[in-house]
Structure formats: C-alpha cells, structure tokens
C-alpha cells in the first residue's frame, strides 16, 4: 500500500468521520449539528467507558479482530508496515495447523480485490475504535446497511450519529456491500478461530502487558505536558496484536483520543508500545510541518505524503529525546528494523536518519513547533 494512504490512515480518517457527523446537522432534530459519538459515557451502542486514569493501557478483542481481517486482505507496502511483518503468513499457517476454514477464506479473493481497487476502504480500520464490543459494532453496521447509509432512517438521534460514522468510511452502495461481506466473514472468523486465538495470546503476553504498564507509569508523567498542550490530555492506549509501528489514532470527540499501538511479544520488548505511542502523538505537528513546506505540485504528486510518513517517525524521536531520552536509542533501532532494515548494532542514528530522510526545513519546523508546545522545557 502506498504512503499516501498511510497518511490518511493514521489521522485523517478519524477527523473525516467527525466532520461527516458535523455535516449531518439536524439529525434527530438537533439544529446545531450532531454531537460526535464518543467512548466517554454510555450510549445505546454500548460505547466504552472512559478509564479512571487518563491514558491507561487497554486491550480490546473486537479491535484486534477487525484489524486482523484487514491484515489478511490488504497489500501492505508502506515503509513502516501497517501490520507486523509476516503477520498474514503466521496467521494463515496457524489456521492451517488447526484445520480452520472460515467465511473469511471463502470471501478473501473478492474482498481483497475490492480493497485493492478502492484503497479508501482502508480508512474503515478506524471503525472499531468507537465501539465497546463486536456486538455493538455489528449492530450499528447492520443498521447502516438496512437504511442504506442514511442517518435519517436510524430512528434515534444517537444511533443516527453512529450510522453517519459508518457511512463516512463506506459511502457508496458498493462500499457497503463490501462492508456487509467483511462483517459476515469476521463474525465467522471470530466464532471459529479468532476468539480462542485472542484469549490464548492475552495469556501468553500477560507479562509483556504488565511490563508495558510499569514502563508507561514511569514515562507517562513526562509525556503529560505534550499531550495536554496538543489537546490530547485524555485518552487510552490500546495494545493491538496485529499492529506494527504504524499505529491508529482517532479523535473520538471531546478532546478524547484513542491511540492503538503494537502489543509487544515479551516483557523485554515493552518499550515498543511507547515508541509507537510517541510516533502517533506527534501526527498533527508533523503534518503541519510538512504542509507548511511543500508546494501544491508536491501535494498533488503524493510527494508530501511520503514526507508526512517520515516526519511522523522523525517527530516521534524528537519528542522522545525531549521527554524520555532513555528511550531514544531503542526508538531509532525499532523504526529502522520496522522499515525492513537490519537492526543496528552500534549507534543507530545515521541509519535512522537515512531511512527516514526529511528536508532540513521540515525538520526545523517540527523542532520549532515542539519548542512552542513544550514551552521551552
């Protein structure tokens, strides 16, 4: 998959969904525009509750299932892959060992070909971040299909907002037909294989999860100023089994963010989750720095998207160096390896900067914005 999609995937899809909701002014008789669905507080769809502690770590089975489905279907050619290297092959091998065949296998060719023909469908990866469970997500998807994507047919103002959210990622009849098949396939995949696999992996990685929590408790206070000053002061970090260093960031409304990051395999690899979190936390700053330093021609050609992808990785390092310098060497090694490079044995900086090259003006712009956000500390 091209880096053009990578840029929108990390950040813009969440914003696009919220803009879609805002454009539905008057849904359910609300003249001021619909309030965006949010994981804060209850709703008819069972949206997840806000954790008592800001930016606590979480793990959600339905999020991993949804991303697992995309990982088995999607061509992943980004410099930093969306999913763990070898994830598809590992999952197919595991399912083969168990003699598992599901509707996802039956429909894989049709789903994958449509996904390749319409890359915008990858923005649907954000959808499960708005829901508390697979049942809630499935119920809203079924309602969206029933009303053909029209929020006015939902019969309830709150549900209308969720229908608008789903339709924002699947706006055409053909897109919604793809969604119908995908949802049916995932339901069967979950029943036959993924439920047991996910529970098994959570048990196997319990030590890694505990290590992430411990490490995050040490470093979270240092990130607090950055998160607060970039209006990301509330949110949660989701540890996701399929993901690589290219996380998923969604503003779900009310200055509440969900950042999905990779789930480390072992306690020794716990810092990988923090590396991805830092990478995602600078998306807005990185995007602004690029947009301020590219020409319209570069934007049209897709060159700016390549810069944005590199800017997020470079910006993540700059943030780590400012607030958690002990993580900097590991961060560089991790992202060099994520891009397919051999893990550096010595100082990784030269290889890191070569892998994620960025014009000096853009790098300077990121530094300047970072200084402004952190207030010179």
N, C-alpha and C positions, 0 to 999 in steps of 0.2 A: 504494500500500500504506500502511496506517495505521502510525502511530508505535508503536502497541502491539507490532506485530511487530518493528519496528525495534529496540526494546529487547532483546527476547529474541534477536534475530538476532546482535547484536554479541557477546553474552557468555554468555547462559544456555544456549544450545544445547550448547556445549562442556561445561559443567558437568552438564547433563542427561544427556549421553552417558556421562560418567564415573560419575554416580550410577546409571545403568542397569547399568553394569558391576559396580559395587559390590553391587547388589541381586542379582546372579547368583551369590551365594556358593555354593561347592561345585561350580561348573562345572569339569569335568575333575578332580574330587576335591580341590579347594582349599577347605578349610572356612572359611578366613578371608576369602573374597571374592576375586573375580578381580582381578588386577593390571591396571590400565588400559593399553591399547595406547599405546605411546609412540614418537616418532620417534627416541629415543635408543637406539642399539643395533640389531642385526639382528633379524629375525623371519621366520617362514615367509611373510609377506606382503611382505617387502622394504620395511619402513618406512624412511624416510630417516634417514641418519646425522646425528648432531649435528655442526654445523660446528665447526672447531677454534677459531674466535674467537666468543665469545658475541655474539649479536645481529648476526651478519653478514647482509648482504643476499643474497637468493636470488631466482630466478625459476623457476616450475615450470609446465610446459606443461599438465599434466593439471588443475591447479588452475584455470588460466585457461579451459581448455575447459569445465569444469564450470560455472563462473560465467558464461561466455559463453552456455551453454544456458539458464540461469536468466534471464539478461538478455533473451533473445529471447522469453521466455514470460511474464515477471512484470510485473504492473502496478506501476509504481514512482512512488508519490505522496508519499513521505517528504519532509520539508523538505530534508534533505540526502539526495539520491537514493542508493540502494544502488549504482547503476551510473552511469557517465559520462553526462552529459546528451547525448542524441542517439545513444547507442551503438547501440541497436537499429536505428535508421534508417540509420546509417552502415554497419553490418554487412549489412543487407538490401540496401542499394544496391551495396555491394562484391560481394556474392554474385550480384546480378543482372547486374552488369557482366561477371562471369566466366561467366554462364550456368549457375550452380550450383544444383542442387536436390538435397536430401538427405532422409533419413528424418525429420529434424527439421522440415522443411517439411510433409511428409505428415502428421505427427502433431501439428503445432503447436496446432491448434484443440482437440484432445482434451486435450492436456497442459495448455494454458493454462486451459481451463475447469475442470479438476480442481484446479489450483493456486489459482484464484480462489475455488473453493468450499471449499477446505481450506487456509487460509493457513499453518497449522502446517507444511506441507510445505517452506516456505522455510528451515526450520532444517536441512534436508538440504544447504544450501550449505556447511556446515562439513565435510562428509564427506571431501572430497579432501585436507584438511589433514593427515589421519592416514596418508596413503599416499605412497609414493615415486614411483609411476608410474600411468599409466592401466591398464596390465595388472594391477597388483596390486589396484587399486580394483575393476576389473571382475571379477576372480576372486572377491573376497570378496562382491560384490553377487550374483553368480551362485550362490554357495554359500548366501547368505542366502535367496534365492528358492527354492532347492532344498529347504532344510529349513524353509521357511515361517516364517522368523524365529526359530526355536527354537534357541538356542545348544547345547542338548544333542545336536543332530543333527550338529554340526560334526565330531565325531570326533577333535578335537585341542583341548587346553585353550587354546592361544594363538589359534587360529582362532575358537574359541568366543567369545573376548572381542571379536574384530572383528565377528562376526555380531551380538553384542549391541549393539555400537556402531551398526551399520547399522539394526538393528531399532528402536533408540531414536528414530530420526528417521522411520522408516516402519513404525509398529507394527501396522497393520491390513492385511488382505488387499488392500483397495482401494488403500492407500498403496503396498504392494509391487508391485501391478500397474502403478501409475503409475511407480514406480522402474524396473521392467522395460522399459517403453516408452521412458522417458527414457534409460536406459543404451544401449539399442539405437540410439536416434536419435543420441545423442552419438558413438557408435562410428562411425557412417556419416558424421556431420558432420566428425569428425576425419580420416577417410580421404579424403574428397572435397575438403574446404575448409580446415579449421582448422589442420592440420599445417603447410601451406605458409604460411598467413597468419601463424601464430605465429613461425615462423622468420624470415619477412620483417620482422616488427615488432621482433624482438630485434636484428636487424642495424641497422634504421633508428634504434633507440633506444639503441644501444651508447654513444653519447656521453652521453645522459641518465643511463644506468645508472652510468657512470664518475663523473659529476658527483654523483650521489646518494652513491656510496661515499665520495667525497672530502669532501663536506659532513658526512656521518654520522661520518666519522673525526674531524672537528673537534668535533662536538657530543656524540658518544656518551659521552665521559667525564663530561660534566655531567649526563647522564641516569642514570648508573650508580647513584647513591645512591637515587634514586627507585625504580628497577627492583629493586634489591636489597631495600629496605625494604618493598616491596609484594609480595615473593616472586615477582618476575618477573626474577630475576637471570640466568636462562638462556633463550635462545630465538632466534628468527630472524625477520627482517623479509622478507616476500615481496612483491616488486613485481609487481602484478597488472594486466594490461591493461584488464579491464572495469570495475574499481572506481573509485568516486568517493571523497569524503572520509569516507564511512561504511565503515570497514574491517571486517575479520573477525578476531575474537580468540578463540583457543581454548587452553585449558589442557589439554595432552595428557598430563599426568601428570608427577610427579617435579619439580614447580616448573619445568617446561619449557613455554614458550609459543610459539605461532606467531601472529604478527600480520601479516595481509595488508593491504597498503596500495595506493594508486593508483600506477601506473607513470607518471611524468612523460613528457611528449612530447619535451621538449627539455632540454638542459643548463640553460638559464635557469630552467626550472621545477622544478629538482631539489628545492628545499625543500618542495614539495607533499607528497612522501613523508614527510618529517619531521613536517609538520603533522598528517597522518593518524595517524602513529605516536603522537604526543603525545595526540591525541584518544582513541585506543584505550587508551593506557597508564593513563588515569585512570578507566576504566569502573567499577571496583569502588568507588572513593572517591565518584564521582558518584552511583552507585546508592544507596550507603549514606546519603549526604546527603539524597537525595530521600525514601527510605523512612522516615527519621527525622523528616521534616517534612511528611508527608501523613496524611490521615485514612483510615480504612478505606473510607469512601464515595468518596474521590478515587481510591483504588486500584481499586475496583470499576468506576468510571465510565471508567477509562482515562486520567484526567487526570494521574495520576502518571507514566504512560509518556511523555506529552508533556514533562513536566518532566525526566525522565531523559535524553531525547534532547538537550534544551537544556543540561542540566547537564554532559553529556559534552563538548560543544563549549566551554562556558564554563570547565570544569575544565581542558581542554587548554590554553586560553590562560593560565590561572593558572600551570600547570606551565611552559609556555614562558617566561613572564615571570620565573619564578624561576631556571630553569636555562639558558635560551638566549634572553635578551631580544632579541638581534638578529633573531630570527625572529618576534617578536610582531606587528609591523605586517603582515607578509606573511600570517601565520596569520589575522588578522582579515579581511583582504581576500579570502583564499581561501574562507573559510567564508561570507562574505556573498555571494560570487559563486556558491558551490555551492548556496545556497538559492534561486537564481534572481534575486538582486539584481544591479544594475549595479555593476561594480567601482568602489569609492570612489576619487576622485582625491586627496582630502586625507586628513585623519585619519579612519580608518575606525571608531573606537571607538563613536561614537554609533549608527551604523547597525548595527554588530555587536551591541551590547547590546540594541537594539530588536528585531533579528531573532531573537535567542536570549534573550528575556526570562526572568528567573528571580526568584522571590521572594527578598527580602533574606536571610531566614533560611536558605534553602538555599545561597545563595552564601556566606554566613558559615560554614556547616557545612563546605563544601568547603575554604574557606581554613583553617579550624581543623584539619581532618584533614591537609591538606597541610603545615601547620606541624609537626604531630606526626610525620609521615613523614620530613620533611627535617631534623628535629631543630634547627630554628631557623637553619639556614644560609641 
